[in-house]
Amino acid sequence: MSRPLPALTLERRPQVRNGVSRLLLVLLAALLALACDRAAELIPGSDETPTPTPTPAAANRTHTPIVAPAALRISGSAAANPSGPPAPSDADLARSVVQVRVVDAEGVPHTVRDGSGVIVDREEGLILTSALVVVRPGDGSEEGYEIQVATNPLPGGEPRLTHSAVVVAYDAISELAVLRLTGRLAEAEPVATQSDNEDSDDAAEPPLLDEPAATIGDAGVLKRGDPLRMFGHPGLHPSGADTPQAVMVTVATLVGVRAEPAAGELAWFTTEARLPHGNAGGPVFNSGGELVGISTQLVYSLNAPVSHVRPVVLAEDLIARASAGGDERPTRPLMHPGGAPGTSLPGVSGDITVTQPLFALEALGEGGSRALFDYGRLFPAAAPELNYEFVVQGAPDGAPVQELWFLDGVFQDDLSATYNWRLGAFALVSDRLASPNPAGPPTGVWRLEVWVNGSLRAASRAYLGVQPPGPSVSDFAFGTRLSPTYGPADLPTVGAEQVLAFFEYEGASLVERLSWAVYHNNREYYRSPEVEWRGGPNGVWWVGMYEPDGLERGLWRFQILFDGVVQGTDSFTLR
């Protein structure tokens, strides 16, 4: 079975007003990035309109079924080093792939989420996957759900549900997680025979897994243009209908490497592949058959494709933690879900997700081959241009998109753009604010807002030649649930299963990570994992703690940390 991906066409038409200089790029589906020069009357010397530069189209990608037995070499598979041993075939690699399902025994259908994973330790029964698929929310709403794993003993065959599993390590920044198999499912146990019973006293405990573990490679040596092999299951139908689930492989190309403030310079691999949702958590191998990444989405969605990859280097500490015993049933932190990244607004309804725009001082290439480096938010006054990028998931074709620019709070109409979305369900948008004046854009606080379908989806600030104020936290309030206006409701009481701490903050533009700790009678009771800060420079945020056994009497204190530094603390007493 083969699933060709539809060709995606980019046609971006920003407004051009009052002699504004604009670069319009038409980008066909493969690389899905756009770049244009932004210069207007505010920027001296902007009296020339560049000629649109098309970027080359790439061939459609197809998902190829694994049909060869593991003993056969699939045509085209080769070692990274031609003089060395041959690389594992697709069929060999497919045996390390698993399907992961979160199951609600009382739900219809039973499967709540599904994705893929890869065996990273056969003896310990460890599976690396996407946390978006397997990690429970922090409010206890999935307390009774179970994680089940289906293995692939035969290449080209349907996966077979064989094991139960639990999350033993979770990173809230990379959204990667490690599962530990806890045993075989009853229906997967082999039928015992009389000879088995007679030999049971002398027999060694059989391994949990018959399938091999992947060999972890060095993701840091990959470069743009390198071939990748992306494995995963197509994904279950939301209705519960029986659909083919055999492992598929997609040959893709590493288009670029992206940074992220909280995750570092090697945060994402960009590919031109557009895979079905069941590939989330699936392994990505280099040409030598080494594991170099995990496929994922921005947020879990049945309707959005899987395209970007988290480099496996981000999972090294996770795997080590899991091997050492792991954490005790980690859950997603209970906190403000965010609406428009870079603001404190409440969530916007719908399946459209836009990442907070990232800024960079430098860029290489044009059009689809354009890549940013020297990311940051604080830049010198003499910066010749301001490069930026953001990722969009789930925007329907034809949706109106607005990129609105502000300088020191003043709307820059000539620099802003409106266009209709033509990039499909997942795309990386790359652009720049430039000036032919050697002095570069004017100094000040530049703010970019991204609106889709009439709603603000993301915002971010860049500081050119100016220094933002430092962060501060104040005015705490506590409750056990959200009010209709997203404030605290119902004061904490003895026996309450959760508590929420609301606080005001300022000067948080350069903050990258948020965490919090909860103390009971001056002893640490809970400490959250670090999460990416999405609240922007100022506003109101909330964090919380779920306690299924109920809050006890005594003094409870919350401590808020930005980038590991305590910024504020407050407490309440339950009598």
C-alpha positions as CSV (number, residue, x, y, z in Angstrom):
1,M,0.0,0.0,0.0
2,S,1.3,3.4,-0.8
3,R,0.0,6.8,0.3
4,P,1.2,9.6,-1.9
5,L,1.2,13.0,-0.3
6,P,-0.7,15.8,-2.0
7,A,1.4,18.6,-3.5
8,L,1.2,21.8,-1.5
9,T,1.5,25.2,-3.2
10,L,2.5,28.4,-1.5
11,E,1.2,31.7,-2.8
12,R,1.7,34.5,-0.4
13,R,0.3,37.9,-1.3
14,P,1.3,40.5,1.3
15,Q,-0.2,44.0,1.0
16,V,2.0,46.7,-0.7
17,R,1.2,50.2,0.2
18,N,2.8,53.7,-0.2
19,G,5.8,52.5,-2.2
20,V,6.5,49.7,0.3
21,S,9.2,47.2,-0.9
22,R,8.1,43.6,-0.6
23,L,9.5,40.3,-1.8
24,L,6.8,37.8,-2.8
25,L,8.0,34.2,-2.9
26,V,6.0,31.4,-4.5
27,L,7.1,28.1,-2.8
28,L,5.9,24.7,-4.0
29,A,5.1,22.0,-1.4
30,A,8.4,20.3,-0.6
31,L,10.1,22.9,1.6
32,L,7.2,25.0,2.7
33,A,9.0,28.1,3.8
34,L,8.6,31.6,2.6
35,A,10.9,34.6,2.8
36,C,10.4,38.2,1.8
37,D,12.1,41.5,2.4
38,R,10.1,43.9,4.6
39,A,11.0,47.6,4.0
40,A,8.6,50.6,4.1
41,E,8.7,54.4,4.3
42,L,9.7,53.9,7.9
43,I,12.9,52.4,6.6
44,P,14.9,54.9,4.5
45,G,15.7,54.0,1.0
46,S,12.8,51.6,0.4
47,D,11.7,52.7,-3.1
48,E,12.3,49.6,-5.1
49,T,10.1,46.5,-5.4
50,P,12.1,43.3,-5.8
51,T,11.3,40.7,-8.5
52,P,9.5,37.6,-7.1
53,T,11.9,34.6,-6.9
54,P,10.3,31.2,-7.3
55,T,11.8,28.2,-5.5
56,P,12.1,24.8,-7.1
57,A,9.4,22.2,-6.6
58,A,10.2,18.8,-5.0
59,A,8.7,15.4,-5.7
60,N,5.8,14.2,-3.7
61,R,6.7,11.9,-0.8
62,T,5.2,8.5,-0.5
63,H,4.7,6.2,2.5
64,T,6.0,2.8,1.5
65,P,4.8,-0.4,3.2
66,I,7.4,-2.7,4.7
67,V,6.8,-6.0,2.8
68,A,10.2,-7.7,2.7
69,P,11.3,-10.2,5.4
70,A,14.1,-9.0,7.6
71,A,16.6,-11.3,6.0
72,L,16.3,-9.5,2.6
73,R,18.0,-6.3,1.7
74,I,15.7,-3.7,0.4
75,S,16.9,-2.0,-2.7
76,G,18.5,1.3,-2.1
77,S,19.4,0.8,1.6
78,A,23.1,1.4,2.1
79,A,25.6,2.1,4.9
80,A,26.6,5.6,5.6
81,N,30.2,4.4,5.0
82,P,30.2,2.4,1.7
83,S,33.4,0.6,2.8
84,G,31.8,-0.5,6.0
85,P,29.1,-3.2,6.7
86,P,25.8,-2.7,5.0
87,A,23.2,-0.6,6.8
88,P,20.1,-2.3,8.3
89,S,17.3,-2.7,5.8
90,D,14.0,-1.0,6.2
91,A,12.6,-4.4,7.2
92,D,15.3,-4.8,9.9
93,L,14.6,-1.3,11.3
94,A,10.8,-1.8,11.3
95,R,11.1,-4.5,13.9
96,S,12.2,-1.9,16.5
97,V,9.1,0.2,15.8
98,V,6.1,-0.1,18.1
99,Q,2.6,1.3,18.1
100,V,1.5,3.1,21.3
101,R,-2.1,3.5,22.4
102,V,-3.6,5.3,25.3
103,V,-6.7,3.2,26.2
104,D,-9.9,4.1,28.2
105,A,-11.6,0.7,28.9
106,E,-14.9,2.5,29.4
107,G,-14.7,4.7,26.3
108,V,-16.1,4.2,22.8
109,P,-13.9,3.7,21.0
110,H,-11.4,2.6,23.6
111,T,-8.3,4.3,22.2
112,V,-8.0,7.9,23.3
113,R,-4.7,8.7,21.5
114,D,-2.3,6.6,19.4
115,G,1.1,7.0,17.9
116,S,4.4,5.2,17.4
117,G,7.6,4.6,19.4
118,V,10.9,2.9,19.1
119,I,12.6,0.3,21.3
120,V,15.8,1.8,22.9
121,D,16.5,-0.9,25.5
122,R,15.3,-4.4,24.8
123,E,16.4,-5.9,28.2
124,E,14.8,-3.1,30.2
125,G,11.8,-2.8,28.0
126,L,12.2,0.9,27.3
127,I,10.3,2.7,24.5
128,L,11.1,6.3,23.3
129,T,8.1,8.1,22.0
130,S,6.3,11.5,21.9
131,A,5.0,12.8,25.2
132,L,2.0,14.4,23.3
133,V,0.7,10.8,22.8
134,V,1.3,9.2,26.2
135,V,1.7,11.7,29.0
136,R,-1.5,12.2,31.1
137,P,-2.8,15.8,31.8
138,G,-2.0,17.0,35.3
139,D,-5.6,17.4,36.4
140,G,-6.3,13.7,37.0
141,S,-8.8,13.4,34.2
142,E,-7.0,10.3,32.7
143,E,-6.2,8.6,36.0
144,G,-7.7,5.3,35.0
145,Y,-6.3,5.1,31.4
146,E,-3.8,2.5,30.4
147,I,-1.0,2.6,27.9
148,Q,-0.7,-0.4,25.6
149,V,2.1,-1.3,23.1
150,A,1.8,-3.2,19.9
151,T,4.9,-4.8,18.5
152,N,5.9,-5.8,15.0
153,P,7.3,-9.4,14.9
154,L,6.9,-9.7,11.1
155,P,7.8,-6.9,8.7
156,G,4.8,-6.0,6.6
157,G,2.4,-7.6,9.1
158,E,-0.2,-5.9,11.3
159,P,1.0,-4.9,14.8
160,R,0.0,-7.1,17.7
161,L,-1.0,-5.7,21.1
162,T,1.4,-7.4,23.4
163,H,2.3,-5.2,26.4
164,S,1.1,-2.7,29.0
165,A,3.4,0.2,29.8
166,V,3.8,3.2,32.0
167,V,5.6,6.6,31.5
168,V,8.9,6.6,33.5
169,A,10.6,9.7,32.2
170,Y,9.2,12.9,30.6
171,D,10.7,16.1,29.4
172,A,8.2,19.0,29.1
173,I,10.5,21.1,26.9
174,S,11.1,18.6,24.1
175,E,7.8,16.8,24.7
176,L,9.6,13.4,24.6
177,A,8.9,10.5,26.9
178,V,10.2,7.1,27.8
179,L,7.9,4.1,28.5
180,R,8.7,1.0,30.5
181,L,6.9,-2.2,29.6
182,T,5.2,-3.6,32.7
183,G,4.2,-7.0,31.4
184,R,2.5,-8.9,28.6
185,L,-1.2,-8.4,28.0
186,A,-3.3,-11.5,28.9
187,E,-4.3,-12.0,25.3
188,A,-0.7,-11.8,24.2
189,E,0.6,-14.6,26.5
190,P,1.5,-17.8,24.7
191,V,-0.5,-20.8,25.6
192,A,1.2,-23.0,28.2
193,T,1.9,-26.6,27.4
194,Q,2.7,-29.6,29.7
195,S,6.4,-29.5,28.7
196,D,6.5,-25.8,29.6
197,N,5.2,-26.6,33.1
198,E,7.7,-29.4,33.6
199,D,10.6,-27.1,32.6
200,S,9.4,-24.0,34.4
201,D,11.6,-24.5,37.4
202,D,14.8,-24.5,35.4
203,A,13.8,-22.0,32.7
204,A,15.1,-18.5,32.8
205,E,12.6,-15.6,32.7
206,P,11.9,-14.8,29.1
207,P,12.7,-11.3,27.9
208,L,9.8,-8.9,27.6
209,L,10.7,-8.2,24.0
210,D,11.6,-10.4,21.1
211,E,12.2,-7.4,18.9
212,P,15.6,-5.6,18.7
213,A,16.4,-2.1,20.1
214,A,17.4,0.7,17.8
215,T,21.1,1.8,17.6
216,I,21.3,5.5,18.7
217,G,23.4,7.7,16.4
218,D,24.9,11.2,16.6
219,A,22.2,13.6,15.5
220,G,24.7,16.5,15.7
221,V,26.7,15.5,12.7
222,L,23.7,15.6,10.3
223,K,23.6,18.4,7.8
224,R,21.1,19.9,5.4
225,G,20.3,17.6,2.5
226,D,21.1,14.4,4.3
227,P,18.6,11.6,3.7
228,L,16.4,10.4,6.5
229,R,14.2,7.3,6.9
230,M,11.0,8.1,8.9
231,F,9.1,5.1,10.3
232,G,5.7,4.9,12.0
233,H,2.2,3.5,12.0
234,P,-0.5,5.3,9.9
235,G,-2.8,5.8,13.0
236,L,-6.1,4.4,14.1
237,H,-9.3,5.8,12.6
238,P,-11.1,8.0,15.2
239,S,-14.3,6.0,14.7
240,G,-12.6,2.9,15.8
241,A,-13.0,1.3,12.4
242,D,-10.5,-1.4,11.5
243,T,-7.9,0.1,9.2
244,P,-4.4,-1.3,8.1
245,Q,-1.8,-0.4,10.6
246,A,1.4,-2.0,9.3
247,V,4.6,0.0,9.7
248,M,5.3,2.5,6.9
249,V,8.6,4.1,5.9
250,T,9.0,7.5,4.2
251,V,12.3,8.6,2.7
252,A,12.8,12.3,3.5
253,T,15.4,15.0,3.4
254,L,16.8,17.1,6.2
255,V,15.7,20.5,5.1
256,G,17.1,22.5,8.0
257,V,17.9,22.7,11.7
258,R,15.9,25.0,14.0
259,A,16.6,26.4,17.5
260,E,14.3,27.0,20.4
261,P,15.1,29.2,23.4
262,A,14.3,26.5,26.0
263,A,15.7,23.6,24.0
264,G,18.9,25.1,22.5
265,E,20.4,25.4,19.0
266,L,19.7,21.7,18.1
267,A,15.9,21.7,18.9
268,W,14.2,20.6,15.6
269,F,15.0,19.0,12.3
270,T,12.8,20.3,9.5
271,T,11.7,17.9,6.8
272,E,9.5,18.1,3.7
273,A,7.6,15.0,4.7
274,R,3.9,15.2,5.7
275,L,3.0,12.0,7.6
276,P,-0.3,10.8,9.1
277,H,-0.9,11.4,12.8
278,G,0.0,7.8,13.8
279,N,3.7,8.6,13.0
280,A,3.9,10.9,16.0
281,G,6.6,9.4,18.3
282,G,8.0,7.3,15.5
283,P,11.8,6.9,14.9
284,V,13.8,8.7,12.3
285,F,17.0,6.9,11.1
286,N,20.0,8.2,9.2
287,S,21.3,6.5,6.0
288,G,23.3,4.1,8.2
289,G,20.3,2.9,10.1
290,E,21.1,4.8,13.3
291,L,18.3,6.5,15.4
292,V,18.7,10.3,15.1
293,G,15.3,11.6,15.9
294,I,11.6,11.2,16.9
295,S,8.8,12.5,14.7
296,T,6.3,14.7,16.4
297,Q,3.6,17.4,16.1
298,L,3.2,20.8,17.7
299,V,0.1,19.6,19.6
300,Y,-1.5,16.2,19.3
301,S,-4.1,16.2,16.4
302,L,-5.7,13.6,14.3
303,N,-6.0,16.1,11.4
304,A,-2.5,17.6,11.4
305,P,0.4,15.9,9.7
306,V,3.6,14.9,11.4
307,S,6.6,16.7,9.8
308,H,9.1,18.0,12.3
309,V,11.6,15.9,14.2
310,R,13.1,16.2,17.7
311,P,16.8,15.2,17.5
312,V,17.6,12.2,19.7
313,V,20.2,14.1,21.6
314,L,17.3,15.7,23.5
315,A,16.3,12.3,24.8
316,E,19.7,11.1,26.0
317,D,19.1,12.2,29.6
318,L,15.6,10.9,29.5
319,I,16.8,7.4,28.5
320,A,19.5,7.5,31.2
321,R,16.9,8.5,33.8
322,A,14.5,5.7,32.7
323,S,17.3,3.1,32.9
324,A,18.1,4.3,36.4
325,G,14.6,3.7,37.5
326,G,12.8,6.7,36.2
327,D,10.2,9.0,37.8
328,E,7.0,8.0,39.6
329,R,4.2,8.2,37.1
330,P,5.0,11.7,35.7
331,T,2.1,13.8,34.4
332,R,1.8,16.9,32.3
333,P,2.2,20.0,34.6
334,L,-1.1,21.6,35.7
335,M,-0.8,25.1,34.4
336,H,-2.2,27.8,32.1
337,P,-2.6,26.2,28.7
338,G,-1.8,29.4,26.9
339,G,-3.7,30.8,23.9
340,A,-1.5,32.9,21.8
341,P,2.1,32.0,22.5
342,G,3.9,35.0,23.8
343,T,0.8,36.4,25.5
344,S,-1.2,35.7,28.6
345,L,-4.4,35.4,26.7
346,P,-6.7,32.4,27.3
347,G,-6.8,29.6,24.8
348,V,-8.4,30.1,21.4
349,S,-10.8,27.5,20.2
350,G,-10.1,25.5,17.1
351,D,-7.3,23.2,15.8
352,I,-5.0,26.0,14.6
353,T,-1.6,26.2,16.4
354,V,1.0,28.9,15.7
355,T,4.4,28.9,17.5
356,Q,5.8,32.0,19.1
357,P,7.8,33.8,16.4
358,L,11.6,33.4,16.9
359,F,14.1,36.0,15.8
360,A,17.6,35.6,14.5
361,L,20.4,38.0,13.5
362,E,21.6,36.0,10.5
363,A,20.1,33.8,7.7
364,L,21.6,31.7,4.9
365,G,19.9,31.0,1.6
366,E,16.6,32.1,0.1
367,G,13.2,30.7,-0.3
368,G,12.8,27.1,0.8
369,S,16.5,26.7,1.5
370,R,16.6,29.7,3.9
371,A,17.9,28.8,7.4
372,L,18.3,31.1,10.4
373,F,21.1,31.1,13.0
374,D,22.2,33.3,15.8
375,Y,18.7,33.2,17.4
376,G,17.8,35.6,20.1
377,R,15.5,38.4,21.3
378,L,18.1,41.0,22.2
379,F,20.1,42.5,19.2
380,P,22.5,45.3,18.7
381,A,21.3,48.6,17.4
382,A,23.3,48.2,14.2
383,A,21.6,44.9,13.2
384,P,21.2,45.1,9.3
385,E,18.0,43.0,9.4
386,L,15.7,41.1,11.7
387,N,15.0,37.6,10.6
388,Y,12.1,35.6,12.0
389,E,10.2,32.4,11.7
390,F,7.1,30.6,13.1
391,V,5.4,27.3,12.5
392,V,1.7,26.9,11.7
393,Q,-0.3,23.6,12.2
394,G,-3.9,23.1,11.3
395,A,-4.6,26.3,9.3
396,P,-7.2,25.6,6.5
397,D,-6.3,26.7,3.0
398,G,-7.8,30.1,2.3
399,A,-7.7,31.2,6.0
400,P,-6.8,34.9,6.3
401,V,-3.4,35.4,7.9
402,Q,-2.1,38.7,9.2
403,E,1.5,39.6,10.3
404,L,1.1,42.8,12.2
405,W,4.2,44.8,13.2
406,F,4.5,47.3,16.0
407,L,7.5,49.6,17.0
408,D,7.5,50.8,20.6
409,G,3.7,50.1,20.7
410,V,2.9,52.0,17.4
411,F,1.3,49.9,14.7
412,Q,3.4,49.9,11.5
413,D,0.8,49.6,8.8
414,D,3.3,49.7,5.9
415,L,5.3,46.8,7.3
416,S,2.3,44.6,8.1
417,A,0.9,42.0,5.7
418,T,-2.3,40.2,5.0
419,Y,-2.5,37.1,2.8
420,N,-4.6,33.9,2.4
421,W,-3.1,30.7,3.7
422,R,-2.0,28.3,0.9
423,L,0.5,26.1,2.7
424,G,-1.6,23.2,3.9
425,A,-1.9,21.7,7.4
426,F,1.7,22.2,8.5
427,A,4.3,24.8,7.4
428,L,7.3,26.8,8.5
429,V,7.1,30.5,7.6
430,S,10.3,32.4,7.4
431,D,10.7,36.1,6.7
432,R,12.7,39.2,7.5
433,L,12.5,42.8,8.4
434,A,15.3,44.5,6.4
435,S,16.6,47.9,5.4
436,P,18.9,49.0,2.5
437,N,20.2,51.5,5.0
438,P,23.5,50.2,6.5
439,A,22.2,51.3,9.9
440,G,19.5,48.7,9.7
441,P,15.9,49.0,11.1
442,P,15.2,51.7,13.7
443,T,16.1,50.8,17.3
444,G,13.4,50.0,19.8
445,V,11.0,47.2,20.8
446,W,9.6,45.4,17.7
447,R,6.5,43.3,18.3
448,L,5.2,40.8,15.8
449,E,1.6,39.5,16.1
450,V,0.4,36.5,14.0
451,W,-3.4,36.4,13.4
452,V,-5.2,33.5,11.7
453,N,-8.9,33.4,11.0
454,G,-9.5,36.6,12.9
455,S,-7.8,35.5,16.2
456,L,-4.4,36.3,17.6
457,R,-2.5,33.1,17.6
458,A,1.1,34.1,18.6
459,A,3.2,37.2,19.4
460,S,6.8,37.9,20.2
461,R,9.1,40.9,20.8
462,A,12.6,41.6,19.6
463,Y,14.7,44.3,21.2
464,L,17.0,46.3,18.9
465,G,19.5,48.4,20.7
466,V,17.4,48.6,23.9
467,Q,17.4,46.6,27.1
468,P,14.2,45.1,28.5
469,P,13.4,45.2,32.2
470,G,14.0,42.2,34.4
471,P,11.2,39.8,35.4
472,S,9.1,40.1,38.6
473,V,6.1,38.2,40.1
474,S,3.5,39.6,42.4
475,D,-0.2,39.6,43.6
476,F,-0.9,35.9,44.2
477,A,-4.3,34.5,44.5
478,F,-5.4,30.9,45.1
479,G,-8.3,28.8,44.0
480,T,-9.3,25.2,43.2
481,R,-10.8,25.9,39.7
482,L,-11.0,28.5,37.0
483,S,-13.8,31.0,37.0
484,P,-15.6,31.8,33.7
485,T,-13.3,34.8,33.4
486,Y,-10.2,32.6,33.8
487,G,-9.5,33.8,37.4
488,P,-9.5,31.8,40.6
489,A,-12.8,30.3,41.9
490,D,-13.5,28.4,45.1
491,L,-10.9,29.0,47.8
492,P,-8.7,26.0,48.8
493,T,-10.2,23.7,51.4
494,V,-9.1,20.6,53.2
495,G,-9.7,17.6,50.9
496,A,-9.6,19.6,47.7
497,E,-8.0,17.5,44.9
498,Q,-6.2,20.4,43.3
499,V,-5.0,23.9,44.0
500,L,-4.3,26.7,41.5
501,A,-1.9,29.6,42.1
502,F,-2.5,32.8,40.1
503,F,0.1,35.6,39.8
504,E,0.8,38.7,37.9
505,Y,4.2,39.1,36.2
506,E,6.2,41.8,34.4
507,G,9.4,42.0,32.4
508,A,9.3,38.4,31.3
509,S,10.3,39.0,27.6
510,L,13.6,37.1,27.8
511,V,12.4,34.3,30.1
512,E,12.8,30.9,28.5
513,R,11.6,28.4,31.2
514,L,9.0,28.3,33.9
515,S,8.9,26.0,36.9
516,W,7.2,26.0,40.3
517,A,7.5,24.2,43.7
518,V,4.9,23.6,46.3
519,Y,5.8,23.3,50.0
520,H,3.7,21.8,52.8
521,N,4.7,22.9,56.3
522,N,8.0,24.1,54.9
523,R,8.8,20.7,53.3
524,E,9.0,20.3,49.6
525,Y,5.8,18.5,48.5
526,Y,5.8,18.9,44.7
527,R,8.2,20.3,42.1
528,S,7.1,20.7,38.5
529,P,9.3,19.9,35.5
530,E,10.6,22.9,33.6
531,V,8.3,24.0,30.8
532,E,8.7,26.4,28.0
533,W,7.6,29.9,28.9
534,R,4.8,31.0,26.7
535,G,3.3,34.0,28.5
536,G,5.2,36.9,27.0
537,P,6.4,40.0,28.9
538,N,3.5,40.7,31.2
539,G,0.1,39.5,32.3
540,V,-1.6,37.0,34.6
541,W,-0.6,33.3,34.7
542,W,-1.5,30.3,36.8
543,V,0.1,27.0,37.8
544,G,-1.2,24.2,40.0
545,M,-0.9,20.9,41.7
546,Y,-3.2,17.9,41.5
547,E,-3.5,15.8,44.7
548,P,-5.8,12.8,44.4
549,D,-5.8,12.2,48.1
550,G,-6.9,15.7,48.9
551,L,-5.1,18.7,50.5
552,E,-4.2,18.3,54.1
553,R,-4.3,20.8,56.9
554,G,-1.3,23.1,57.4
555,L,0.7,25.8,55.6
556,W,0.9,25.5,51.8
557,R,3.4,27.7,49.9
558,F,3.9,28.2,46.1
559,Q,7.3,29.3,44.7
560,I,7.5,30.6,41.1
561,L,10.8,30.2,39.2
562,F,11.8,31.8,35.9
563,D,14.9,30.1,34.3
564,G,15.6,28.5,37.6
565,V,15.6,31.7,39.7
566,V,12.9,32.3,42.3
567,Q,10.8,35.3,41.3
568,G,7.9,35.2,43.8
569,T,6.3,33.2,46.6
570,D,3.1,33.2,48.5
571,S,1.2,30.9,50.9
572,F,-2.2,30.0,52.5
573,T,-3.2,28.0,55.5
574,L,-5.8,25.3,55.7
575,R,-7.3,24.7,59.2
